[in-house]
């Protein structure tokens, strides 16, 4: 490695010495004599340079040995710094450092600290409107979320009372309605069963607010992973496109998308409420024989297989015996009522609450009310005017359901009522006419 050297006069640097310049002509001496004197002078100077180097005015003379020592000390300091960095990297577990690899390349802003409380406050006061985020804010939030996720088990324990929510799917307005109806996140406890992104128009607002609340209120907000928190799914169904639209730089949007999926890979897969109610996004699995089977699943998981896959993808289905391959989704299993009853006894639990499927009134029972499906995105499809719902579990493990009807429901209901009334009126007219005809006929007969 080339060492730094002081300019003009340092060891090895270019030297401007008066003795090396041509001597002025001396009157009375021939050109030959002048050349000789120059020649002799240069020899003499050369000899002196070897013995004692001269210095330029204003700079200290540095001998070759001292310069070498100086260079050596600089290199040693650099080596020490490198060693210190290596030791820090070893002492800090991989992925748990405060700084992210995404920040180094994409965060061009000066170093700032994210104010979580202010971020949450801004969301809750603004309501269901589009928010603007700086890239450095999102990357810092994701770094904090990663540390928070890594502290949790794959199967998390949740206390009662708790509000259990199903799919949100980027419907930020429904999330706000849930908070307004069931309690603000700093006052009430929530368990979300996954599928925060895709489909809806505000996936970014939904996931940012929920991650911020989980970090700020770790005893109140619990987030599980859904099948739309998988990169092969959210790349296709809207989240990737939303980030690409909002952050026009290809590099910035790609790094942000990758960073989000890195956090998704760290999310827990299931929760147990007071040791009795097992919650997940998808469903049960033939590989689930003990709750510890879930706890043993190691994260991060970029690709899910086996038990982890069933927890995100499996569906209950009437008429099915045991576990069968899921032909509709072409992944995971479907399971019947007998499988639910069998697994509940085997696991020592009372019931299962899951999400993953849209249901007309926001919730639906299965297997003699031992399994509940909950869905929290109203009017999920334009052709289906479904309710959103939240399962509310109290301290006695009793369930209640809070429903949110879509804004279009009343209008759709009114249209149906009007159509029915029109039909009834027509029928009434026809009945009245037939009655009049019958009465007229009878009068004629009497005559």
C-alpha positions as CSV (number, residue, x, y, z in Angstrom):
1,X,0.0,0.0,0.0
2,X,1.6,3.3,-1.0
3,X,2.3,5.5,2.0
4,X,1.4,9.2,2.3
5,X,4.4,11.5,2.1
6,X,4.7,15.2,2.6
7,X,5.2,17.2,-0.7
8,X,8.5,18.8,-1.6
9,X,11.2,17.9,0.9
10,X,9.8,14.7,2.3
11,X,11.6,11.4,1.7
12,X,11.3,10.3,-1.8
13,X,9.5,13.5,-2.9
14,X,10.7,15.8,-5.7
15,X,13.3,18.3,-4.3
16,X,14.0,21.8,-5.7
17,X,17.5,22.6,-4.6
18,X,19.5,25.7,-5.6
19,X,22.6,23.6,-6.1
20,X,20.9,21.6,-8.9
21,X,20.3,24.8,-10.9
22,X,22.9,26.0,-13.5
23,X,25.3,28.5,-11.9
24,X,25.4,32.0,-13.2
25,X,28.3,33.0,-15.5
26,X,31.2,34.5,-13.5
27,X,33.2,37.3,-15.3
28,X,36.7,36.4,-16.1
29,X,36.0,32.7,-16.3
30,X,35.6,30.7,-19.5
31,X,32.6,28.6,-20.3
32,X,34.7,25.5,-19.7
33,X,35.6,26.6,-16.2
34,X,31.9,27.4,-15.5
35,X,30.9,23.9,-16.7
36,X,33.5,22.4,-14.4
37,X,32.3,24.4,-11.4
38,X,28.8,23.3,-12.0
39,X,29.9,19.7,-12.4
40,X,31.9,19.8,-9.2
41,X,29.1,21.5,-7.3
42,X,26.6,18.9,-8.3
43,X,28.9,16.2,-7.2
44,X,29.4,17.9,-3.9
45,X,25.7,18.4,-3.4
46,X,25.0,14.8,-4.2
47,X,27.5,13.7,-1.6
48,X,25.9,16.0,1.0
49,X,22.5,14.7,0.1
50,X,23.5,11.2,1.1
51,X,24.9,12.3,4.4
52,X,22.3,15.0,5.5
53,X,19.2,15.8,3.5
54,X,18.2,19.4,3.2
55,X,14.7,20.7,3.8
56,X,12.6,23.2,2.1
57,X,11.9,26.4,4.1
58,X,8.9,26.1,6.4
59,X,9.0,22.2,6.5
60,X,10.8,19.8,8.8
61,X,13.3,17.5,7.3
62,X,12.2,13.9,7.3
63,X,14.8,11.1,6.9
64,X,14.0,8.0,4.9
65,X,14.0,5.9,8.1
66,X,11.6,8.2,9.9
67,X,9.3,8.3,6.9
68,X,9.3,4.6,6.7
69,X,8.5,4.4,10.5
70,X,5.7,6.9,9.9
71,X,4.2,4.9,7.1
72,X,4.5,1.7,9.1
73,X,2.6,3.3,12.0
74,X,-0.2,4.5,9.7
75,X,-0.5,1.0,8.3
76,X,-0.6,-0.5,11.8
77,X,-3.3,1.9,12.8
78,X,-5.4,1.0,9.8
79,X,-4.9,-2.7,10.5
80,X,-6.0,-2.1,14.1
81,X,-9.2,-0.4,12.9
82,X,-9.9,-3.3,10.6
83,X,-9.4,-5.7,13.4
84,X,-11.8,-3.7,15.7
85,X,-14.5,-3.7,13.0
86,X,-14.1,-7.5,12.6
87,X,-14.4,-8.0,16.4
88,X,-17.6,-5.8,16.4
89,X,-19.1,-7.8,13.6
90,X,-18.3,-11.0,15.6
91,X,-19.7,-9.7,18.8
92,X,-22.9,-8.5,17.1
93,X,-25.2,-11.3,15.9
94,X,-25.8,-11.4,12.2
95,X,-28.9,-9.4,11.3
96,X,-29.3,-7.7,14.7
97,X,-27.1,-4.7,14.2
98,X,-28.8,-1.3,14.2
99,X,-27.5,-0.5,10.7
100,X,-28.8,-2.2,7.6
101,X,-27.1,-3.0,4.4
102,X,-30.0,-1.3,2.7
103,X,-29.3,2.0,4.4
104,X,-25.7,2.2,3.2
105,X,-26.7,2.3,-0.5
106,X,-30.1,3.9,-0.6
107,X,-30.2,6.3,2.3
108,X,-28.8,9.5,1.0
109,X,-30.2,11.7,3.7
110,X,-28.0,12.8,6.6
111,X,-28.1,10.5,9.6
112,X,-31.5,11.0,11.4
113,X,-33.4,9.1,14.0
114,X,-36.9,7.9,13.4
115,X,-39.5,9.2,15.8
116,X,-41.9,6.3,16.2
117,X,-44.4,8.1,18.4
118,X,-44.7,10.9,15.9
119,X,-45.0,8.5,13.0
120,X,-47.9,6.7,14.7
121,X,-49.5,9.9,15.8
122,X,-49.4,11.2,12.3
123,X,-51.2,8.1,11.0
124,X,-53.9,8.0,13.6
125,X,-54.7,11.8,13.3
126,X,-54.6,11.9,9.5
127,X,-57.0,9.0,9.0
128,X,-57.2,6.8,6.0
129,X,-55.3,8.9,3.5
130,X,-52.1,8.3,1.6
131,X,-49.0,9.1,3.6
132,X,-45.6,10.2,2.3
133,X,-42.4,8.5,3.6
134,X,-38.8,9.2,3.2
135,X,-36.7,6.2,2.3
136,X,-34.5,6.6,5.3
137,X,-37.6,6.5,7.5
138,X,-38.8,3.2,6.1
139,X,-35.4,1.5,6.2
140,X,-34.9,2.6,9.9
141,X,-38.4,1.3,10.7
142,X,-37.6,-2.0,9.1
143,X,-34.3,-2.3,11.0
144,X,-36.1,-1.8,14.2
145,X,-38.9,-4.3,13.2
146,X,-36.3,-6.9,12.4
147,X,-34.8,-6.7,15.9
148,X,-38.3,-6.8,17.4
149,X,-39.3,-9.9,15.4
150,X,-36.1,-11.8,16.2
151,X,-36.9,-11.5,19.9
152,X,-40.1,-13.4,19.5
153,X,-40.7,-17.2,19.2
154,X,-42.2,-18.7,16.1
155,X,-45.2,-19.5,18.3
156,X,-46.0,-16.4,20.4
157,X,-48.0,-16.4,23.6
158,X,-50.8,-13.8,23.8
159,X,-52.9,-12.9,26.8
160,X,-56.5,-11.9,27.0
161,X,-58.5,-9.8,26.4
162,X,-57.5,-9.6,22.7
163,X,-59.0,-8.5,19.4
164,X,-58.1,-11.0,16.6
165,X,-58.1,-9.7,13.1
166,X,-57.9,-11.5,9.8
167,X,-56.7,-10.3,6.4
168,X,-56.4,-6.6,5.8
169,X,-55.0,-6.6,2.3
170,X,-54.0,-2.9,2.0
171,X,-57.4,-1.6,3.0
172,X,-56.2,1.1,5.2
173,X,-59.7,2.5,5.8
174,X,-60.8,-0.8,7.3
175,X,-57.8,-0.8,9.6
176,X,-58.7,2.6,10.9
177,X,-62.3,1.6,11.4
178,X,-61.1,-1.4,13.5
179,X,-59.0,0.9,15.7
180,X,-61.9,3.3,16.1
181,X,-64.4,0.5,17.0
182,X,-62.2,-1.8,19.1
183,X,-59.8,0.6,20.7
184,X,-56.6,2.4,19.8
185,X,-53.4,0.3,19.6
186,X,-51.9,2.0,22.7
187,X,-55.0,1.0,24.7
188,X,-56.3,-2.3,23.3
189,X,-54.5,-5.6,22.5
190,X,-54.5,-6.9,18.9
191,X,-53.4,-10.1,17.2
192,X,-53.3,-9.8,13.4
193,X,-53.2,-13.1,11.5
194,X,-51.3,-11.9,8.4
195,X,-52.0,-10.7,4.8
196,X,-51.3,-7.0,5.4
197,X,-50.3,-6.2,1.8
198,X,-51.5,-6.8,-1.8
199,X,-54.9,-6.3,-3.4
200,X,-55.8,-3.0,-1.7
201,X,-54.4,0.4,-2.7
202,X,-52.7,1.3,0.6
203,X,-50.5,-1.7,1.5
204,X,-47.6,0.6,2.5
205,X,-49.7,2.6,5.0
206,X,-51.1,-0.6,6.6
207,X,-47.8,-2.4,7.1
208,X,-45.9,0.8,8.2
209,X,-48.5,1.6,10.8
210,X,-48.7,-2.0,12.1
211,X,-44.9,-2.4,12.3
212,X,-44.5,0.9,14.1
213,X,-47.2,0.0,16.6
214,X,-45.6,-3.4,17.2
215,X,-42.3,-1.8,18.0
216,X,-43.7,1.0,20.1
217,X,-46.4,-1.2,21.9
218,X,-44.9,-4.7,22.0
219,X,-47.4,-6.0,24.6
220,X,-50.4,-4.7,22.6
221,X,-49.7,-5.5,19.0
222,X,-48.8,-8.9,17.7
223,X,-48.3,-9.7,14.0
224,X,-48.2,-13.1,12.4
225,X,-47.2,-13.9,8.8
226,X,-49.7,-14.6,6.0
227,X,-49.1,-16.2,2.6
228,X,-49.0,-12.7,1.1
229,X,-45.9,-12.0,3.1
230,X,-44.1,-14.4,0.8
231,X,-42.0,-12.7,-2.0
232,X,-43.3,-15.0,-4.8
233,X,-46.9,-13.8,-3.9
234,X,-46.5,-10.1,-3.1
235,X,-44.4,-9.6,-6.2
236,X,-47.5,-10.5,-8.3
237,X,-50.5,-9.3,-6.4
238,X,-49.8,-5.6,-5.9
239,X,-47.2,-4.8,-3.2
240,X,-44.2,-4.7,-5.5
241,X,-46.1,-2.6,-8.1
242,X,-47.1,-0.1,-5.3
243,X,-43.5,0.4,-4.2
244,X,-42.4,0.7,-7.8
245,X,-45.0,3.4,-8.4
246,X,-44.3,5.4,-5.3
247,X,-40.5,5.3,-5.5
248,X,-39.6,5.8,-9.2
249,X,-36.0,4.9,-8.9
250,X,-35.6,1.2,-9.7
251,X,-32.8,0.8,-7.3
252,X,-34.6,2.5,-4.4
253,X,-37.9,0.5,-4.9
254,X,-36.0,-2.8,-5.3
255,X,-34.0,-2.3,-2.1
256,X,-37.1,-1.3,-0.2
257,X,-39.1,-4.3,-1.5
258,X,-36.2,-6.7,-0.6
259,X,-35.9,-5.1,2.8
260,X,-39.7,-5.6,3.5
261,X,-39.5,-9.2,2.5
262,X,-36.5,-9.7,4.8
263,X,-38.7,-8.5,7.7
264,X,-41.6,-10.8,6.5
265,X,-39.2,-13.8,6.7
266,X,-38.7,-13.1,10.4
267,X,-42.4,-13.0,11.3
268,X,-43.8,-15.5,13.8
269,X,-46.1,-18.2,12.2
270,X,-48.6,-18.8,14.9
271,X,-49.9,-17.7,18.3
272,X,-51.5,-19.4,21.3
273,X,-54.0,-17.4,23.4
274,X,-53.9,-18.3,27.1
275,X,-52.7,-21.8,26.1
276,X,-56.1,-22.7,24.7
277,X,-56.8,-21.0,21.3
278,X,-54.4,-21.7,18.5
279,X,-54.2,-19.0,15.9
280,X,-52.5,-18.9,12.5
281,X,-53.2,-17.5,9.0
282,X,-53.8,-20.7,7.1
283,X,-54.7,-23.9,9.0
284,X,-53.7,-27.2,10.6
285,X,-51.2,-29.6,9.3
286,X,-50.6,-33.4,9.4
287,X,-47.1,-32.6,10.6
288,X,-48.4,-30.7,13.7
289,X,-48.4,-33.1,16.6
290,X,-47.3,-30.8,19.4
291,X,-47.1,-27.1,19.9
292,X,-43.3,-27.4,20.2
293,X,-43.3,-28.4,16.5
294,X,-44.1,-24.8,15.7
295,X,-41.6,-23.4,18.2
296,X,-38.8,-25.5,16.6
297,X,-39.3,-23.9,13.2
298,X,-36.2,-21.7,12.6
299,X,-36.4,-18.3,11.0
300,X,-35.8,-16.4,8.7
301,X,-37.9,-18.3,6.1
302,X,-37.8,-17.0,2.6
303,X,-39.3,-20.3,1.2
304,X,-41.8,-22.2,3.3
305,X,-42.3,-26.0,3.2
306,X,-44.0,-28.7,5.3
307,X,-45.6,-27.5,8.6
308,X,-44.7,-23.8,7.9
309,X,-46.4,-24.0,4.5
310,X,-49.6,-25.5,6.0
311,X,-49.7,-22.8,8.7
312,X,-49.8,-20.2,5.9
313,X,-51.9,-22.0,3.3
314,X,-54.1,-24.8,4.5
315,X,-57.9,-24.6,4.3
316,X,-60.8,-26.4,6.1
317,X,-63.3,-28.0,3.7
318,X,-66.6,-29.7,4.3
319,X,-66.9,-33.4,3.2
320,X,-63.2,-34.0,3.4
321,X,-61.8,-36.8,5.6
322,X,-58.5,-36.1,7.3
323,X,-56.0,-34.2,5.3
324,X,-56.0,-34.1,1.5
325,X,-53.9,-32.2,-1.1
326,X,-55.3,-28.8,-1.8
327,X,-56.2,-29.0,-5.5
328,X,-57.7,-25.5,-5.7
329,X,-54.6,-23.7,-4.5
330,X,-52.2,-26.4,-5.8
331,X,-50.2,-26.0,-2.5
332,X,-50.6,-27.4,1.0
333,X,-53.7,-29.3,2.3
334,X,-57.4,-29.1,2.9
335,X,-58.7,-30.8,6.1
336,X,-62.0,-32.0,7.3
337,X,-64.0,-31.7,10.5
338,X,-62.6,-35.0,11.8
339,X,-59.0,-33.6,11.4
340,X,-59.9,-30.5,13.5
341,X,-61.4,-32.6,16.3
342,X,-58.4,-35.0,16.3
343,X,-55.8,-32.2,16.4
344,X,-57.6,-30.2,19.1
345,X,-57.4,-33.3,21.4
346,X,-53.9,-34.1,20.4
347,X,-52.7,-30.5,21.1
348,X,-54.7,-30.0,24.3
349,X,-56.4,-26.9,23.0
350,X,-60.0,-25.7,22.9
351,X,-60.3,-24.2,19.4
352,X,-58.6,-22.8,16.3
353,X,-58.9,-19.3,14.9
354,X,-57.6,-18.7,11.4
355,X,-58.0,-16.3,8.4
356,X,-57.0,-16.8,4.8
357,X,-60.5,-17.1,3.3
358,X,-63.1,-14.4,2.6
359,X,-66.5,-15.1,4.2
360,X,-69.7,-13.2,3.6
361,X,-70.3,-11.9,7.1
362,X,-66.7,-11.5,8.2
363,X,-66.6,-14.7,10.3
364,X,-67.7,-18.3,9.9
365,X,-67.7,-21.5,12.0
366,X,-66.5,-25.0,11.1
367,X,-66.4,-28.4,12.9
368,X,-69.1,-27.8,15.4
369,X,-67.8,-24.3,16.3
370,X,-64.3,-25.5,17.2
371,X,-62.7,-23.6,14.3
372,X,-63.5,-19.9,13.3
373,X,-62.4,-18.2,10.1
374,X,-62.2,-14.4,10.4
375,X,-61.7,-11.9,7.6
376,X,-61.2,-8.2,8.2
377,X,-61.2,-6.6,4.8
378,X,-64.7,-5.4,3.8
379,X,-65.9,-5.5,0.2
380,X,-62.8,-7.6,-0.7
381,X,-64.1,-8.1,-4.2
382,X,-66.3,-5.8,-6.3
383,X,-68.8,-8.6,-6.9
384,X,-68.9,-9.6,-3.2
385,X,-70.3,-7.2,-0.7
386,X,-68.8,-9.0,2.3
387,X,-68.5,-7.7,5.9
388,X,-65.3,-7.3,7.8
389,X,-65.1,-8.8,11.3
390,X,-62.9,-9.0,14.4
391,X,-63.0,-11.8,17.0
392,X,-63.0,-10.4,20.5
393,X,-61.8,-12.8,23.2
394,X,-62.4,-11.8,26.8
395,X,-60.7,-13.0,30.0
396,X,-63.0,-16.0,30.3
397,X,-62.1,-17.1,26.8
398,X,-65.6,-16.2,25.6
399,X,-65.9,-15.0,22.0
400,X,-67.8,-12.0,20.6
401,X,-67.7,-10.7,17.0
402,X,-67.5,-7.1,15.9
403,X,-68.7,-6.6,12.3
404,X,-68.0,-3.8,9.9
405,X,-70.3,-3.6,7.0
406,X,-69.0,-2.2,3.8
407,X,-70.1,1.3,2.8
408,X,-71.8,-0.1,-0.3
409,X,-73.9,-2.5,1.8
410,X,-76.8,-0.1,2.6
411,X,-77.0,1.0,-1.0
412,X,-77.1,-2.5,-2.2
413,X,-79.7,-3.5,0.4
414,X,-81.8,-0.5,-0.6
415,X,-81.7,-1.5,-4.3
416,X,-82.8,-5.0,-3.4
417,X,-85.6,-3.7,-1.2
418,X,-86.9,-1.3,-3.9
419,X,-86.9,-4.1,-6.4
420,X,-88.8,-6.4,-4.0
421,X,-91.4,-3.7,-3.3
422,X,-91.9,-3.1,-7.0
423,X,-92.7,-6.7,-7.5
424,X,-95.0,-6.8,-4.5
425,X,-96.9,-3.7,-5.8
426,X,-97.3,-5.4,-9.2
427,X,-98.5,-8.5,-7.6
428,X,-100.9,-6.5,-5.4
429,X,-102.4,-4.7,-8.5
430,X,-102.8,-8.0,-10.2
431,X,-104.5,-9.5,-7.2
432,X,-106.8,-6.5,-6.8
433,X,-107.7,-6.7,-10.5
434,X,-108.5,-10.4,-10.3
435,X,-110.5,-9.8,-7.2
436,X,-112.5,-7.1,-9.0
437,X,-113.1,-9.3,-11.9
438,X,-114.3,-12.1,-9.6
439,X,-116.6,-9.8,-7.7
440,X,-118.0,-8.4,-11.0
441,X,-118.7,-11.9,-12.2
442,X,-120.5,-12.8,-9.0
443,X,-122.7,-9.7,-9.2
444,X,-123.6,-10.7,-12.8
445,X,-124.6,-14.1,-11.7
446,X,-126.8,-12.7,-8.9
447,X,-128.6,-10.6,-11.5
